[in-house]
């Protein structure tokens, strides 16, 4: 074989390797097609994400990570059921409302009185903020717990008021967050829980969130941190830092089958999130928080890149001499 032929074949193999490398880089850097959760009042999953799943500060988040592992909190946008179609009570058993009945998020169901809670007034108008990483048509229903609710007992459907105190259809997203404005429920004082359901109208998929709240002047409840709600129109930050070199040590990268928020790996980026300033100050956390994991599209890209790398290496080995 002439030197020219060898160089040509080596260049071809190197090209295949370059494609594989590009695929791997793309896999690490493309954000997920996910959806979101409540940032105000902050949901349990988002609160623990902001604390940093690798080293949570609050006792509640430490316990939740011990049950679910860190990956569930990097996937804070995916507390969903792909084929809910409005059948929420039929699909989600008592005691598992916060996890939407998914084992991946079981840590969110822990019955504790020390989850980080948001302080709310006892009356008047309030704007709830749902941080959306993908936008869809649909309806938000917000329920609040009734007089039977006990934070140290598993949350049951019967612990919620029969009808939502706020329902909003097709809200407009402002700076990456849906703004849901309405009257707060009357007659509530002390620690309660707001249960949010976002049922898409363009898909049977639904998303769920548990936000612990304290109505009134109570400054502390059950030993947990009570934070002041942040301004819901705070612009969402964009991911700007380089990805972390280390992956989550514990890890099931599973998601609800068929949902858009499917995770395909542990690619833990860090990003600054101004909307979470109050939570970070309350728990003395870093200004950096991990971002989203990859989507099914990046998984496909990874597979194609790996295949190209394999072919390139075999090509070089076969024509080495």
ROFIRO-369482 format. One line per 5 residues: their letters; for each residue x, y, z of C-alpha. Coordinates in pm, whole numbers, padded with zeros to 5 digits. Layout:
REM residues N
a = X:Y:Z | ...
This chain:
REM residues 321
xxxxx = 00000:00000:00000 | 00135:00342:-00093 | 00195:00612:00162 | -00074:00825:-00005 | -00337:00552:00036
xxxxx = -00242:00500:00397 | -00275:00871:00469 | -00613:00885:00295 | -00748:00593:00498 | -00606:00734:00820
xxxxx = -00776:01067:00747 | -01108:00890:00693 | -01075:00704:01022 | -00976:01024:01198 | -01287:01188:01057
xxxxx = -01503:00916:01207 | -01331:00968:01541 | -01392:01343:01516 | -01763:01280:01458 | -01773:01061:01766
xxxxx = -01596:01325:01973 | -01838:01593:01856 | -02129:01367:01944 | -01993:01314:02293 | -01949:01688:02344
xxxxx = -02301:01750:02221 | -02431:01484:02457 | -02273:01656:02753 | -02392:02004:02663 | -02750:01985:02531
xxxxx = -03019:02064:02792 | -03320:01842:02847 | -03660:01886:02691 | -03818:01906:03034 | -04094:02118:03181
xxxxx = -04066:02268:03528 | -04190:02313:03881 | -04298:02586:04121 | -04028:02836:04213 | -04261:03051:04420
xxxxx = -04368:02917:04659 | -04068:02691:04611 | -04150:02323:04562 | -03973:02051:04756 | -03785:01916:04456
xxxxx = -03667:02262:04348 | -03568:02361:04701 | -03341:02056:04733 | -03200:02116:04386 | -03107:02471:04487
xxxxx = -02937:02345:04801 | -02713:02129:04577 | -02808:01760:04572 | -02447:01660:04632 | -02435:01845:04966
xxxxx = -02781:01954:05082 | -02796:02180:05388 | -03143:02120:05533 | -03232:01805:05726 | -03535:01746:05504
xxxxx = -03334:01758:05181 | -03060:01540:05329 | -03326:01280:05412 | -03486:01311:05068 | -03153:01261:04890
xxxxx = -03083:00960:05112 | -03406:00803:04981 | -03402:00912:04616 | -03036:00974:04542 | -02907:01292:04384
xxxxx = -03028:01240:04027 | -03395:01295:04114 | -03314:01651:04218 | -03109:01728:03911 | -03425:01618:03728
xxxxx = -03640:01869:03917 | -03841:01941:03603 | -03970:01584:03562 | -04212:01504:03845 | -04466:01389:03590
xxxxx = -04695:01115:03465 | -04683:01078:03088 | -05036:00943:03043 | -05224:01109:03328 | -05504:01255:03113
xxxxx = -05667:01409:03419 | -05686:01082:03616 | -05469:01211:03897 | -05636:01050:04197 | -05674:00717:04019
xxxxx = -05305:00705:03927 | -05142:00850:04239 | -05197:00660:04566 | -05234:00825:04904 | -04902:00900:05064
xxxxx = -04731:00949:04726 | -04876:01275:04602 | -04550:01470:04605 | -04365:01206:04402 | -04660:01154:04165
xxxxx = -04636:00788:04264 | -04290:00752:04110 | -04023:00564:04305 | -03757:00794:04164 | -03899:01085:04364
xxxxx = -04002:00895:04678 | -03791:01125:04893 | -04039:01405:04826 | -04311:01211:05009 | -04130:01208:05343
xxxxx = -04374:01326:05610 | -04177:01593:05794 | -04248:01930:05950 | -03910:02079:05857 | -03932:02113:05479
xxxxx = -03832:02461:05366 | -04156:02662:05353 | -04255:02992:05191 | -04423:03257:05405 | -04759:03371:05264
xxxxx = -05015:03628:05382 | -05346:03499:05518 | -05551:03681:05256 | -05537:03888:04942 | -05395:03832:04597
xxxxx = -05076:03643:04524 | -04881:03551:04211 | -04753:03194:04198 | -04454:03133:03973 | -04401:02809:03780
xxxxx = -04050:02789:03634 | -04097:02636:03288 | -03815:02489:03084 | -04060:02396:02806 | -04394:02564:02744
xxxxx = -04725:02397:02660 | -05094:02470:02654 | -05271:02344:02961 | -05438:02414:03292 | -05292:02471:03637
xxxxx = -05494:02369:03943 | -05366:02465:04288 | -05503:02294:04599 | -05430:02367:04963 | -05442:02131:05258
xxxxx = -05743:02131:05489 | -05775:02105:05867 | -05697:01730:05862 | -05343:01788:05732 | -05056:01693:05960
xxxxx = -04704:01752:05821 | -04569:01448:06004 | -04825:01214:05846 | -04828:01095:05481 | -05017:01332:05254
xxxxx = -05351:01188:05140 | -05593:01316:04881 | -05845:01365:05161 | -05602:01611:05324 | -05660:01853:05035
xxxxx = -05957:02086:04994 | -06206:01933:04751 | -06169:02209:04492 | -05868:02413:04381 | -05841:02765:04521
xxxxx = -05682:02876:04194 | -05721:02748:03838 | -05553:02909:03538 | -05575:02792:03176 | -05301:02872:02924
xxxxx = -05115:03134:03126 | -04852:03350:02960 | -04488:03279:03044 | -04283:03578:03156 | -03904:03541:03159
xxxxx = -03932:03162:03152 | -04198:03131:03421 | -04576:03104:03416 | -04740:03368:03637 | -05056:03246:03813
xxxxx = -05231:03529:03996 | -05535:03480:04216 | -05683:03505:04564 | -05520:03310:04843 | -05742:03058:05024
xxxxx = -05933:03206:05318 | -05904:03097:05678 | -05558:02940:05662 | -05293:02993:05928 | -04969:02819:06011
xxxxx = -04800:02542:05811 | -04983:02400:05512 | -04900:02255:05172 | -04997:02378:04825 | -05038:02095:04576
xxxxx = -05002:02201:04213 | -05112:02006:03907 | -05030:02115:03553 | -05234:01911:03307 | -05129:01967:02949
xxxxx = -05405:02005:02691 | -05178:01915:02399 | -05082:01584:02560 | -05207:01351:02837 | -04892:01435:03035
xxxxx = -04927:01609:03373 | -04681:01757:03622 | -04708:01774:04000 | -04549:01980:04277 | -04564:02006:04656
xxxxx = -04484:02349:04799 | -04471:02386:05176 | -04607:02719:05299 | -04667:02905:05625 | -04968:03136:05630
xxxxx = -04947:03439:05856 | -04687:03574:06094 | -04541:03241:06207 | -04167:03278:06154 | -04067:02917:06214
xxxxx = -04246:02587:06201 | -04124:02240:06282 | -03760:02345:06273 | -03761:02411:05898 | -03653:02728:05721
xxxxx = -03927:02976:05630 | -03841:03202:05335 | -04000:03513:05190 | -04133:03462:04837 | -03916:03608:04563
xxxxx = -04044:03844:04297 | -04194:03611:04033 | -04081:03824:03737 | -03710:03782:03811 | -03542:03686:03480
xxxxx = -03429:03325:03453 | -03055:03279:03410 | -02895:03092:03123 | -02644:02814:03168 | -02300:02965:03128
xxxxx = -02056:02756:03330 | -01871:02451:03205 | -02011:02108:03290 | -01889:01929:03598 | -01639:01650:03548
xxxxx = -01801:01422:03802 | -02133:01246:03766 | -02385:01174:04035 | -02274:00884:04255 | -02619:00748:04287
xxxxx = -02823:00732:03996 | -03112:00606:03819 | -03159:00830:03516 | -03514:00710:03465 | -03812:00922:03375
xxxxx = -04180:00877:03322 | -04217:00667:03005 | -04331:00866:02707 | -04288:01209:02867 | -04085:01482:02706
xxxxx = -03868:01511:03013 | -03687:01181:02972 | -03337:01190:03113 | -03057:01008:02944 | -02759:01055:03172
xxxxx = -02583:01242:03447 | -02445:01560:03293 | -02437:01798:03584 | -02393:02154:03468 | -02382:02444:03711
xxxxx = -02567:02767:03662 | -02664:03077:03855 | -03037:03118:03919 | -03132:03467:04044 | -03492:03363:04115
xxxxx = -03369:03148:04402 | -03178:03417:04592 | -03399:03405:04901 | -03374:03028:04931 | -02997:03031:04892
xxxxx = -02953:03305:05152 | -03180:03127:05397 | -02981:02807:05380 | -02634:02964:05319 | -02587:02778:04993
xxxxx = -02351:02840:04702 | -02463:03063:04414 | -02406:02772:04181 | -02662:02500:04123 | -02664:02199:03892
xxxxx = -02866:02221:03575 | -03051:01981:03355 | -02969:01640:03222 | -02979:01529:02855 | -03278:01430:02647
xxxxx = -03361:01136:02428 | -03221:01329:02132 | -02879:01358:02293 | -02890:00989:02384 | -02936:00910:02016
xxxxx = -02648:01141:01929 | -02430:00969:02190 | -02510:00627:02045 | -02427:00741:01692 | -02101:00899:01808
xxxxx = -01998:00583:01994 | -02066:00373:01684 | -01858:00607:01469 | -01571:00589:01717 | -01581:00207:01712
xxxxx = -01578:00195:01333 | -01290:00442:01318 | -01075:00243:01557 | -01137:-00083:01372 | -01050:00088:01046
xxxxx = -00720:00213:01181 | -00635:-00131:01331 | -00712:-00316:01010 | -00496:-00093:00792 | -00217:-00020:01033
x = 00037:-00232:00841
